[in-house]
């Protein structure tokens, strides 16, 4: 999670809810499994309190935020499909496909790559586009690296202890991450 996402959580007094669910990640190294990385870069400036980029599993982030919403008494409805949103005095009114509406102070667009919220807010926004790296996920293990918790180290499986394909992997704070390289193109 980049510092802008962490700052957004802080504005909602949610930063502490997820802080212990992952670990700080200050650098990324890219290499072929050798001792010297081909490239290494930082993730940008930290927040004024020193908080920087944070690696957290998506499921842990979701669970933490959902549990906190329940604790705070925030109602959650599932199975609704947003079709419109309009700013009004004191907030925004969302309209759903079933004809129901909801009024709130804030509409958060956390609805993914093909975001309905983004399209409603900015109909002229560029559509999703294909990029070679589509997704990553973490599993226990490593890829022949002694990466510190503050660094993600990408390497080729050819350099890993059990080469099975040419799929890049990463060690991030002791977790092995496999990149999903795709040939699919995003559809509008």
N, C-alpha and C positions, 0 to 999 in steps of 0.2 A: 504494500500500500504506500503510494507516494505521499509526500508531506502535505500536498493539498487535500487529499482524502483524510489524513489524520487531523488537519486543521478543521475540516468540516465536522468531523466527529467531536472535536473540542468545542466548537460553537454550540453543539447540542449537548454538551457535558457527557459525552460518550467515550472520550479517548481512553479513560482509565478502564472502561469495560472490556476493551480488547487488548490493552497493553501487554498483559501477561500471557496472551494466547499465541504469541509468535516471538520473533526476535528482531533486533535491529539489523539492517543490512545496509552497510555503507558503500560497498564496492561490488563490481561485477568484473570477473576475469574470464577471458575467452582464450582457449588454447586447444591443442591436440593431445593433451595428456602429459606433455613434457613438463619440466620444472619451470621453464620460462613461459609466461603467458604471451599469446599473440597480441592481446589488447587488454587493457584494464582501465576502468573508469569509475568515477563516483556517481552517486545518484542525486547530486545537487545539494543545495544549501539546506540546513536543518531549520526547524522552527526556532523562535527566540528562546524557548526553554531547552533547546538542544536535541529535541526529538527529530530523528531523521526517518528515512524510508524504513518500513517495517514489513517483514515477511510473515504472512499469516495464511493458513489454509482457508479457502473460501467457505468451507462448511463451518469452521470455527468462528469466522466473522459473522456469518448468517445466524448461527445458533446464539452467539453472544448478543447480537442486536435484537433478535426476536425475544430472547429471554428478558432483556432489559425493557423492551416495549411492554411485555406482559406485566413485569414488575411495576412499571409506571402506570399501568391501567390504560394503555393505548389500545383501542379496539383494532383488530385485524380481521379482514374478510378475505377469503380465498375464492378463486373461481370467478372473479370479476374481470371484465375486459374494458379498459379505458377507451373511449371513443372521442372525447372532447374535454377541454379544460378552458376555463375563462377566469381571468382576474376579476375580482370584485372587491368591494370595500372590505378591508380587514382580511384579505386572503385570496383564495382561489376556490372555484367550484368545479369539481370533476364530474363528468357524465359518463355512465357506463352503458354497455350494449343492452342491458336488460331494462334501461330507462331510468334506473335509480341514479341519484346524485349524492355527492358528499362535499361538504364545505370544510376547508381547513386553512390554517395560517400559511402553510407551505406545501407545495407539491414536489416530491423528490422523484426524479427519474432514475430509478435503479432497475430498469426493465430490459437491460441487455443490449446486444449489438444492434438489433433492429428495433430500437426504442420508439415506441408510440409517443412517449412524452417528448422526446427530442423533435419528432416530426410535428407534433402539435405546437410546440413552442417556436420552432423555426422550420417551417415547411420547405425553405430553400436550402436547408443543411445538406451537405453532400451525403450520399448514401454510403452504406458500408462497402468496403472494397477488399479485394483479395490481397493478402500479404502472406509471404511464405510461412511465417510462424503463426500458427493459429491458437495454440493453447499450451499450457504446461500444467503439470500436476506433480505432487511430491509423494515419494514412497521411501521407506527406510532403506538405507544402504549408502553407497558412495560410488564415485566413478574414478577411482585411482587418485583422488586428490585429498589433501589434508586441509580442506577449506575451513576457515574459522567461521564462527557463527555470524560474523559481520560481513561475510563475502560470499557471493555466488560464483562458482567456478564452472564454466561450461567447457566440456570436452567431447570429443568424438567417442562413440562406443568402441571404436577400434583401439582406443587407449585405455578402455575400462578393463577390469579384471575378467569379465566374461563377455567378450565381444559377440553380439548377436545380430547387429545391423549397423547401418551407418547413421542411425538416429542420434542426434546430439543429446547429451544428458548434462545435468548440472548437479553439483553438490552445493547445497545451500544450508549452512549451519548443521551439517550432519544428515540432511535429507537428500535423497537422490530425486532429481526432477527430470522427467523425459519430455522433450518438446514434441509436439504433434506438428509435423510439417505436412501441409496439405496441398492437394491439387484442386480442391474445390474452390469455386468462386462464389463470393457472397452474392445473393440474389436480392433484388430490390423488393 
